[in-house]
Amino acid sequence: MRLFGRFVPALAILASLTSLAACQRGGDESAEPPAAAPAPAPTADTLPEGVLRAYVWECDGGLTLHMKNLFRENAITLEMHEGPRKLSQVRSASGARYADETLSFWTKGETAIFERKGQPVVNCRESRAKSLVADARERGVSYRGQGNEPGWTLEIGPGRSLIYVTRYGQERHEFHGVTTGVDAGTGVRVYDGKHGDVPIKVTVTKEACADDMSGVDFDHRFVVEFGGQTYRGCGSAL
């Protein structure tokens, strides 16, 4: 209340000016106020924390749905066997619901409900590991790796950038201008980067690799040399 009281004189002056302007218009009360400027569209930098650009949903009956988040349009696309389908966001009591004339997709946290008109509803659950890969692909990442003890993730690309996040997200290191070497015989790729006095070396080998905690299978093996230590993990080419 005290804060509001500070502005009472200013509001009184504003009211007087408004009345004077109305008199100068000849008392035309039917004139419409100018339209408010539209809110700026969200950009990639304004996405809420934790929201991805792409998701993968595993559904009943063996159905897998790939979803892209069209955050600037309040819509999504679902990759269907007939091609991508764009669904606009509609009102819902909870979660986020998207629909067109025949399809509906309703997400609630890690679960979702998919429905095609005239057919039974299908329950879905997000595959987080696959979603993170799909999201990285949308951001232009070339390779994405991960490992444990301590938990780390590594992204190579877009361009010559490399991002290494370690200690379960507590440390983030960005490297730019990374150099790349490829062994013509084995196809092994070696990435070298340096930020200030901090170097990093990443070796990526195309071979089957299973995460030693989750058991998830990947198609590439990663070796990260950082901070005087060597860390091993698995990943994917995107």
Contacts in CASP RR format, 6 or more apart in sequence:
PFRMAT RR
TARGET T0000
AUTHOR 0000-0000-0000
METHOD contacts of the structure
MODEL  1
MRLFGRFVPALAILASLTSLAACQRGGDESAEPPAAAPAPAPTADTLPEG
VLRAYVWECDGGLTLHMKNLFRENAITLEMHEGPRKLSQVRSASGARYAD
ETLSFWTKGETAIFERKGQPVVNCRESRAKSLVADARERGVSYRGQGNEP
GWTLEIGPGRSLIYVTRYGQERHEFHGVTTGVDAGTGVRVYDGKHGDVPI
KVTVTKEACADDMSGVDFDHRFVVEFGGQTYRGCGSAL
22 29 0 8 1.000
25 31 0 8 1.000
41 72 0 8 1.000
42 71 0 8 1.000
42 72 0 8 1.000
43 72 0 8 1.000
44 53 0 8 1.000
47 53 0 8 1.000
47 71 0 8 1.000
51 69 0 8 1.000
51 71 0 8 1.000
52 69 0 8 1.000
52 131 0 8 1.000
52 132 0 8 1.000
52 134 0 8 1.000
52 135 0 8 1.000
53 68 0 8 1.000
53 69 0 8 1.000
53 71 0 8 1.000
53 135 0 8 1.000
53 138 0 8 1.000
53 139 0 8 1.000
54 66 0 8 1.000
54 67 0 8 1.000
54 68 0 8 1.000
54 69 0 8 1.000
54 131 0 8 1.000
54 134 0 8 1.000
54 135 0 8 1.000
54 137 0 8 1.000
54 138 0 8 1.000
55 66 0 8 1.000
55 67 0 8 1.000
55 69 0 8 1.000
55 126 0 8 1.000
55 131 0 8 1.000
55 134 0 8 1.000
55 135 0 8 1.000
56 64 0 8 1.000
56 65 0 8 1.000
56 66 0 8 1.000
56 67 0 8 1.000
56 126 0 8 1.000
56 127 0 8 1.000
56 130 0 8 1.000
56 131 0 8 1.000
56 133 0 8 1.000
56 134 0 8 1.000
57 64 0 8 1.000
57 65 0 8 1.000
57 66 0 8 1.000
57 67 0 8 1.000
57 112 0 8 1.000
57 114 0 8 1.000
57 124 0 8 1.000
57 125 0 8 1.000
57 126 0 8 1.000
57 127 0 8 1.000
58 64 0 8 1.000
58 124 0 8 1.000
58 125 0 8 1.000
58 126 0 8 1.000
58 127 0 8 1.000
59 65 0 8 1.000
59 112 0 8 1.000
59 114 0 8 1.000
59 122 0 8 1.000
59 123 0 8 1.000
59 124 0 8 1.000
59 125 0 8 1.000
60 122 0 8 1.000
60 123 0 8 1.000
60 124 0 8 1.000
61 122 0 8 1.000
63 114 0 8 1.000
63 122 0 8 1.000
63 124 0 8 1.000
65 78 0 8 1.000
65 79 0 8 1.000
65 105 0 8 1.000
65 114 0 8 1.000
65 124 0 8 1.000
66 78 0 8 1.000
66 79 0 8 1.000
66 134 0 8 1.000
67 76 0 8 1.000
67 77 0 8 1.000
67 78 0 8 1.000
67 79 0 8 1.000
67 105 0 8 1.000
68 76 0 8 1.000
68 77 0 8 1.000
68 84 0 8 1.000
68 138 0 8 1.000
69 76 0 8 1.000
70 76 0 8 1.000
70 77 0 8 1.000
70 86 0 8 1.000
73 88 0 8 1.000
74 88 0 8 1.000
74 89 0 8 1.000
75 86 0 8 1.000
75 87 0 8 1.000
75 88 0 8 1.000
75 89 0 8 1.000
75 98 0 8 1.000
76 86 0 8 1.000
76 87 0 8 1.000
76 89 0 8 1.000
76 98 0 8 1.000
76 105 0 8 1.000
77 84 0 8 1.000
77 85 0 8 1.000
77 86 0 8 1.000
77 87 0 8 1.000
78 84 0 8 1.000
78 85 0 8 1.000
78 87 0 8 1.000
78 103 0 8 1.000
78 105 0 8 1.000
85 100 0 8 1.000
85 103 0 8 1.000
86 100 0 8 1.000
87 98 0 8 1.000
87 99 0 8 1.000
87 100 0 8 1.000
87 103 0 8 1.000
87 104 0 8 1.000
87 105 0 8 1.000
88 98 0 8 1.000
88 99 0 8 1.000
88 100 0 8 1.000
89 96 0 8 1.000
89 97 0 8 1.000
89 98 0 8 1.000
90 97 0 8 1.000
90 98 0 8 1.000
90 99 0 8 1.000
91 97 0 8 1.000
92 106 0 8 1.000
94 108 0 8 1.000
95 106 0 8 1.000
95 107 0 8 1.000
95 108 0 8 1.000
95 109 0 8 1.000
96 106 0 8 1.000
96 107 0 8 1.000
97 104 0 8 1.000
97 105 0 8 1.000
97 106 0 8 1.000
97 107 0 8 1.000
98 104 0 8 1.000
98 105 0 8 1.000
98 106 0 8 1.000
99 105 0 8 1.000
101 117 0 8 1.000
102 116 0 8 1.000
102 117 0 8 1.000
103 114 0 8 1.000
103 115 0 8 1.000
103 116 0 8 1.000
103 117 0 8 1.000
104 113 0 8 1.000
104 114 0 8 1.000
104 115 0 8 1.000
105 112 0 8 1.000
105 113 0 8 1.000
105 114 0 8 1.000
105 115 0 8 1.000
106 112 0 8 1.000
106 113 0 8 1.000
106 115 0 8 1.000
109 126 0 8 1.000
110 125 0 8 1.000
110 126 0 8 1.000
110 128 0 8 1.000
111 123 0 8 1.000
111 124 0 8 1.000
111 125 0 8 1.000
111 126 0 8 1.000
112 123 0 8 1.000
112 124 0 8 1.000
112 125 0 8 1.000
112 126 0 8 1.000
113 121 0 8 1.000
113 122 0 8 1.000
113 123 0 8 1.000
113 124 0 8 1.000
114 121 0 8 1.000
114 122 0 8 1.000
114 124 0 8 1.000
115 121 0 8 1.000
115 122 0 8 1.000
129 214 0 8 1.000
129 216 0 8 1.000
132 144 0 8 1.000
133 144 0 8 1.000
133 236 0 8 1.000
133 238 0 8 1.000
136 144 0 8 1.000
136 155 0 8 1.000
136 238 0 8 1.000
137 238 0 8 1.000
139 158 0 8 1.000
140 157 0 8 1.000
140 158 0 8 1.000
140 238 0 8 1.000
141 155 0 8 1.000
141 156 0 8 1.000
141 157 0 8 1.000
141 158 0 8 1.000
141 238 0 8 1.000
142 156 0 8 1.000
142 157 0 8 1.000
142 158 0 8 1.000
142 159 0 8 1.000
142 237 0 8 1.000
142 238 0 8 1.000
143 154 0 8 1.000
143 155 0 8 1.000
143 156 0 8 1.000
143 157 0 8 1.000
143 189 0 8 1.000
143 204 0 8 1.000
143 220 0 8 1.000
143 222 0 8 1.000
143 235 0 8 1.000
143 236 0 8 1.000
143 237 0 8 1.000
143 238 0 8 1.000
144 153 0 8 1.000
144 154 0 8 1.000
144 155 0 8 1.000
144 156 0 8 1.000
144 235 0 8 1.000
144 236 0 8 1.000
144 238 0 8 1.000
145 153 0 8 1.000
145 154 0 8 1.000
145 155 0 8 1.000
145 218 0 8 1.000
145 220 0 8 1.000
145 222 0 8 1.000
145 233 0 8 1.000
145 234 0 8 1.000
145 235 0 8 1.000
145 236 0 8 1.000
146 152 0 8 1.000
146 153 0 8 1.000
146 154 0 8 1.000
146 211 0 8 1.000
146 222 0 8 1.000
146 233 0 8 1.000
146 234 0 8 1.000
146 235 0 8 1.000
147 153 0 8 1.000
147 211 0 8 1.000
147 212 0 8 1.000
147 222 0 8 1.000
147 231 0 8 1.000
147 232 0 8 1.000
147 233 0 8 1.000
147 234 0 8 1.000
148 211 0 8 1.000
148 212 0 8 1.000
148 213 0 8 1.000
148 233 0 8 1.000
150 166 0 8 1.000
150 167 0 8 1.000
150 168 0 8 1.000
151 166 0 8 1.000
151 167 0 8 1.000
151 168 0 8 1.000
151 169 0 8 1.000
152 164 0 8 1.000
152 165 0 8 1.000
152 166 0 8 1.000
152 167 0 8 1.000
152 224 0 8 1.000
152 231 0 8 1.000
153 164 0 8 1.000
153 165 0 8 1.000
154 162 0 8 1.000
154 163 0 8 1.000
154 164 0 8 1.000
154 165 0 8 1.000
154 202 0 8 1.000
154 222 0 8 1.000
154 224 0 8 1.000
155 162 0 8 1.000
155 163 0 8 1.000
156 162 0 8 1.000
156 178 0 8 1.000
156 191 0 8 1.000
156 202 0 8 1.000
156 204 0 8 1.000
160 176 0 8 1.000
160 177 0 8 1.000
160 178 0 8 1.000
160 179 0 8 1.000
160 180 0 8 1.000
161 174 0 8 1.000
161 175 0 8 1.000
161 176 0 8 1.000
161 177 0 8 1.000
161 178 0 8 1.000
162 174 0 8 1.000
162 175 0 8 1.000
162 176 0 8 1.000
162 178 0 8 1.000
162 191 0 8 1.000
162 193 0 8 1.000
162 200 0 8 1.000
162 202 0 8 1.000
163 172 0 8 1.000
163 173 0 8 1.000
163 174 0 8 1.000
163 175 0 8 1.000
164 172 0 8 1.000
164 173 0 8 1.000
164 175 0 8 1.000
164 200 0 8 1.000
164 224 0 8 1.000
164 226 0 8 1.000
165 171 0 8 1.000
165 172 0 8 1.000
165 173 0 8 1.000
166 173 0 8 1.000
166 226 0 8 1.000
166 231 0 8 1.000
173 195 0 8 1.000
173 198 0 8 1.000
173 200 0 8 1.000
173 226 0 8 1.000
174 195 0 8 1.000
175 193 0 8 1.000
175 194 0 8 1.000
175 195 0 8 1.000
175 200 0 8 1.000
176 195 0 8 1.000
177 193 0 8 1.000
178 191 0 8 1.000
178 192 0 8 1.000
178 193 0 8 1.000
179 191 0 8 1.000
179 192 0 8 1.000
179 193 0 8 1.000
180 189 0 8 1.000
180 190 0 8 1.000
180 191 0 8 1.000
181 189 0 8 1.000
181 190 0 8 1.000
181 191 0 8 1.000
182 188 0 8 1.000
182 189 0 8 1.000
182 190 0 8 1.000
183 189 0 8 1.000
183 190 0 8 1.000
186 205 0 8 1.000
187 205 0 8 1.000
187 206 0 8 1.000
188 203 0 8 1.000
188 204 0 8 1.000
188 205 0 8 1.000
188 206 0 8 1.000
189 203 0 8 1.000
189 204 0 8 1.000
189 205 0 8 1.000
190 201 0 8 1.000
190 202 0 8 1.000
190 203 0 8 1.000
190 204 0 8 1.000
191 200 0 8 1.000
191 201 0 8 1.000
191 202 0 8 1.000
191 203 0 8 1.000
191 204 0 8 1.000
192 199 0 8 1.000
192 200 0 8 1.000
192 201 0 8 1.000
193 199 0 8 1.000
193 200 0 8 1.000
193 201 0 8 1.000
194 200 0 8 1.000
198 227 0 8 1.000
199 226 0 8 1.000
200 224 0 8 1.000
200 225 0 8 1.000
200 226 0 8 1.000
201 224 0 8 1.000
201 225 0 8 1.000
201 226 0 8 1.000
202 222 0 8 1.000
202 223 0 8 1.000
202 224 0 8 1.000
202 225 0 8 1.000
203 222 0 8 1.000
203 223 0 8 1.000
203 225 0 8 1.000
204 220 0 8 1.000
204 221 0 8 1.000
204 222 0 8 1.000
205 220 0 8 1.000
205 221 0 8 1.000
205 223 0 8 1.000
206 219 0 8 1.000
206 220 0 8 1.000
206 237 0 8 1.000
207 219 0 8 1.000
207 220 0 8 1.000
207 221 0 8 1.000
208 217 0 8 1.000
208 218 0 8 1.000
208 219 0 8 1.000
209 217 0 8 1.000
209 218 0 8 1.000
209 219 0 8 1.000
209 220 0 8 1.000
209 221 0 8 1.000
209 222 0 8 1.000
209 233 0 8 1.000
209 234 0 8 1.000
209 235 0 8 1.000
210 216 0 8 1.000
210 217 0 8 1.000
210 218 0 8 1.000
210 234 0 8 1.000
211 217 0 8 1.000
211 218 0 8 1.000
211 233 0 8 1.000
211 234 0 8 1.000
212 233 0 8 1.000
216 234 0 8 1.000
218 234 0 8 1.000
218 235 0 8 1.000
218 236 0 8 1.000
219 235 0 8 1.000
219 236 0 8 1.000
219 237 0 8 1.000
220 234 0 8 1.000
220 235 0 8 1.000
220 236 0 8 1.000
220 237 0 8 1.000
221 232 0 8 1.000
221 233 0 8 1.000
221 234 0 8 1.000
221 235 0 8 1.000
222 232 0 8 1.000
222 233 0 8 1.000
222 234 0 8 1.000
222 235 0 8 1.000
223 230 0 8 1.000
223 231 0 8 1.000
223 232 0 8 1.000
223 233 0 8 1.000
224 230 0 8 1.000
224 231 0 8 1.000
224 232 0 8 1.000
224 233 0 8 1.000
225 231 0 8 1.000
END
